[in-house]
Amino acid sequence: MSRTRVVAAIGHALPWAIAVAYFFAAPSDLEFGTQVMIWILFAISLDLTLGYAGILTLGQAAFFGLGAYIAGLFALHVCADPILGHFAAIGVAALFGALTGAMILHTSGVTLLMLTLAIVSMLSQYANRATDLTGGDNGLLGIRLDPIFGVFEFNIFGKTAYVYALVVLFGWFVLAWRIVHSPFGRSLDGIRQNPHRMRAIGTPVWWRLLAIYAISAAMAGSAGALSAHATRFVGLSVLDLLTSGSVTVALILGGTRRLYGGFIGATIYLVVQDYSAKINPFFWEFVVGGLLIATVLLLERGLLDLGPAVLRLRDRWRAGQRK
Amino acid sequence: MLSFGLTVLLDGISYGMILYLISVGLTVTMGLMRVVNLAHGAFAMIGGYVAGFLTQRGCNFYLAALGAAAAAAAIGAATERTIYRPLYRKGELAQVLLTVGFVFVATGAVSEVFGAFPYPVVFPAYLTRPIDIGFREYPAYRLFLIASGAVIALLLWLILDNSLFGARLRAAVDNPRMARAVGINVSLLFTATFVVGCGLAGLGGALGSGILSLEPAYALKYVVLFLVVVIVGGEGSFEGSFVAAMALGVIDTLGKYFVAEAAPYLLYTAAFALLLWRPKGLVPPRSLT
């Protein structure tokens, strides 16, 4: 094997190795680890639309929230099996993504952005008012789940939830990897760069966008379901615009169009949130906003680009010296 | 029946005026300067909080409103020179992200300084009373909103369509290189325009706080409304923003009177429908090229 392939293989194995090691190294902090994985999945789902396909959206919370509420309601009213509930959440989120996508994807730019915001706002107002269904401000309480496959029980230490989230994340990651490296994924790249030219060479642009939008919705819904299952609680905040903003921050911090960007971004986002919220409950918004501004101004491709960016600076400096 | 109809209309128009007062600044930055400024709600919020802070300490309401506009304009000037300037050349995504970042910072700062609870602006007593308008009593505050919205709309129209500043601005937006070539200082002009847009947002945030109440979530919560107004009106079209604000204000009010259940969704549904009908907005801006 050549050197680059070895490096690539190590690069691929590293995050998963860390995730497995974390399970044994920090048994008391597994809940935090589970949250990190949920947010990684959420960020990857956004990477597909915002990053690869260039769909300008701040509406990802709609699918996350929908997935969470469906998973919670399914467990409360239909059946306590987590796998079935998870699939129900994925299905509903994908369907909702396809429907709303069909309504908005003919637009682009700011109009599209506004429509995605409008959809989240409507959904969150509905959840806020339909108190019989959602519990309103109190949220969905008293969710009880059967053991996964009838064997692995959800316990207070969160071991089952952690492994469950890791397995789901891995499955979606493999799928996302296959998608972005397929001809379909390449065509999304093209659509982002120049939709008119792609249409001219015969790409069904609208259908491609709709497909990735629905897939991304399913993924975000799955992350929402994981969140509902892991915490056994669903609150209104899952549908908040702030959630949409936060996942965007997580993705951008790590860098778009890398899939692994979400790993770095979501981890840093949650650690920063955790620490700064301990100092002062309002401080984290301040810090996260500042991080976002700094990333956009200084590191266009996210923190994963920090190393290469430093190297570029060094090269430029050296070139300056030689003159 | 007639008087009921007039009441609904007045309610709708006064709500529309508030939407217009704040959104018109966004029309300036987004339509003319092509910056997707999601932080516009943050500037309105800053203005509102400044007005609240001043009036709660006994300052004259009108002075406080001016102070709100000045504060928002000053912060606008500072941010334009530092963080917005590099954005003009970047794509929409970078603009969205950076302005969302600014919203987070503003929200965090406001909650830290003023607390997480609603923060009222103290209106003068005569604005809080209803006054007799012939066929019924009507809140003076809402009439005041209608009047101030009308004055601002008239002023903007005069400035943009009939002044040298307006002509220069339209030229700079249309073809910045050519404008530079004929000796217009485009960068200064853009800064001035952005500052005016932020000042208008601050003013609107202060005046409208009786309807859109001030809280830290303001910046994120209402920016969707302002975006809807600008886009439904037609990006960069002042007439459009006015028409859209009025239409959406009246539709929303009608919803509250007649279909209370569906009222929260009506405004957005109307926006969807209007955009399907006219994808470029109700009154697309006149193309100058």
Interface residues (C-beta under 8 A of the other chain):
Chain A: L50 G54 L56 L58 M103 H106 T107 G109 V110 T111 L113 M114 L115 L117 A118 I119 S121 M122 Q125 Y126 R129 L241 L242 G245 T248 V249 I252 N280 F282 F283 W284 E285 F286 V287 V288 G289 G290 L291 L292 I293 T295 V296 L297 E300
Chain B: M30 V36 I83 P86 E92 L93 A94 V96 L97 L98 V100 G101 F102 V103 F104 V105 A106 T107 G108 A109 S111 E112 A116 P216 L220 K221 V223 V224 L227 V228 I231 E235 P264 Y265 Y268 T269 A271 F272 L275 P279
